[in-house]
Amino acid sequence: MADSMSWKNIFTKIASLTVSDPYHHRYGLHLSAAEVDELVKPTKEADDLVRDWLLDYDIHDFSYSSSRDWININLPVHLAESLLDTKYYIYRHADDGTTALRASRWSLPMHLHDHIEAVHPTNAFFRTERQSNHLKSRSEVPSIGLGENGAPTYDELVRIDRTEMGHMDIPDIKDLPENPRPSQACNPLATSPLCLRTLYGTLDYTPQAPERVRVGLVNYLDQVNNQSDIEIFLKRYRPDAVGAAYKIKTEIVALGSNQQAPVTEEQAARTVGLEGNLNAETIIGLAYPIPVTAYNVGGRAPFQRSRFSTENKNEPYLEWLQYMLAQPDLPQVITTSYADEEQTVPYWYAKRACQGFAQLGARGVSVLFASGDEGVGADGMCWSNNGSNKPMFLPTFPASCPYVTAVGGTRNWDPEIAGFDARRTFVAGGGFSNYFPRPHYQKDTVDAYVNGLGSLHDGLYSKTGRGYPDISVRGYHYITVWNGTARIIDGTSASSPAAAAIFSLVNDALAAEGKPALGWLNPWIYSKGFGGFTDVVAGSNPGCNTAGFPAKKGWDAATGFGTPVSGILPIPQSHDQRTNPVQVVPNIEIFSSRTPVSRG
């Protein structure tokens, strides 16, 4: 059992920090772990009252988080019943017989109501299963805003998506001119590291201070980074980085897995390791030799069923955050390729997790999350789960948290457009939070977009909510090696690690000049950093039986501010070792990534 101490006004405290404001003289002076702990710790009164309450029940087996705002308690059921004035029962699932020990209701002494924000677990039921990769229909409504200003038509893109791929040649860097164009470095049906490095202007950038920079990725739901698969990928598509496959530092959190043996037949059906491989291969393929740390997280998160999400596949963010916030040193960029339907995450849990992401930002960590792969929501599933059955778009969390940078997805080049794949379920996610109000850094920009929509989708989204994504990166047809075989994957779960790799290279250039890391990105992006992105103005993100939100000039709820400009990095004149050989992707299979919100 865990008690969460109240964190009143912490959003105001974190938001008031000037370390992320590029116009403030304290910009970049990130806080230490001890300084953040001091900022968020509960009052002495709250601390004493909660401790005395536990001691009154002769409970001594408890421990605190580093900031003392979270208490983990080990106790027998009968004592938990007395403590919470409740009765626990064993609930059995009618279909598969799985059981859970839960209480239908519980209470706290009145004098603690202002000091304890949450008790977990109590009446939340956990039946976690990973996203299935079986084919499912995508939105029936086509994207809008295509076929103009050089963008292909929707029908042209659908024909491309439904092309039988088979073997595909991947361009070889040795065969390219000195400054290749994306059309020369990319196969339009298979995204390789060479393609991404060319598309986003990092091909000729050689990291200068990799020993001072780290990038992290987070694995949930039994996902791991299989080193032998990653080695195969790097041999084919980034051979100068092949040794990095066995240099990934893996940290186990809450009994997470780190299986390196070949997957079993049952695990193959669940594509265990596919998502983890995609993340690691993408990051190393772009950011080598910057070191990678993987966090493999066990545990379970609370869940509120919806029409779309009938099984709990939500991720245990709080377990990971408690671990991370206790560490003295952290990677400067951390990416997570998971997205949950916001309304399935209890509000108290989402709020606490968002506050934890804010703490990481205050410590100078850029926290990136995928924006989801269902557009504005899956067709026929867009209803509230609070009993009112109100028609509504389905925002995703943690992308909806104002303290993370939500990364959307694109496809194509010259121009890039809002991402989708007509052959799969993938439509890049975007929209507006129903939990979190619009943050100050977004107000003018996002207000203008919402006002420009007029009455479009009135009643289906919160016109005052936090808008996402913040930025986008290509999310279409990534080559991934999993279980010894090349696969093609769509999704913003590819876009987020690609963005993390790019920002890690920016941090490398900053470190070489003796400057601090970028840290929490959003205040910089919305105040001046948007000039480093190519505006995406074609397409939309269909869902909920609508065309979704349109991409427009400036920020929009389909692609954010767009994709990194070629040359965003301070690129020196030296060049990489251009040793990538010609490669063929054998036996291509199409998979959806994990990022789509959970479905039953």
Secondary structure, 3 states (H helix, E strand, C coil): CEEEECCCCHHHHHHCCCCCCCCCCCCCCCCCHHHHHHHHCCCHHHHHHHHHHHHHCCCCCEEECCCCCEEEECCCHHHHHHHHCCCEEEEECCCCCCEEEEECCCCCCHHHCCCEEEEECCCCCCCECCCCCCCCCCCCCCCCCCCCCCCCCHHHHHHHHCCCCCCEEECCHHHCCCCCCHHHHCECCEECHHHHHHHCCCCCCCCCCHHHCCEEEEECCCCCCCHHHHHHHHHHHCHHHHHHHHCCEEEEECCCCCCCCCCCHHHHHCCCCHHHHHHHHHHHHHHCCCCEEEEEECCCCCCCCCCCCCCECCCCHHHHHHHHHCCCCCCCEEEECCCEEHHHCCHHHHHHHHHHHHHHHHCCCEEEEECCCECCCCCCCCECCCCCCCECCCCEECCCCCCCEEEEEEECCCCCEECECCCCCCECCCEEEEEEECCHHHHHHHHHHHHHHCCCCCCCCCCCEEEECCEEEECCCEEEEECCEEEEEECHHHHHHHHHHHHHHHHHHHHHCCCCCCCCCHHHHHHCHHHHEECCCCCECCECCECCCECCCCCECCCECCEECCCCCCCCCCCCCCCCCCEEECCCCEEECCCCCCCC
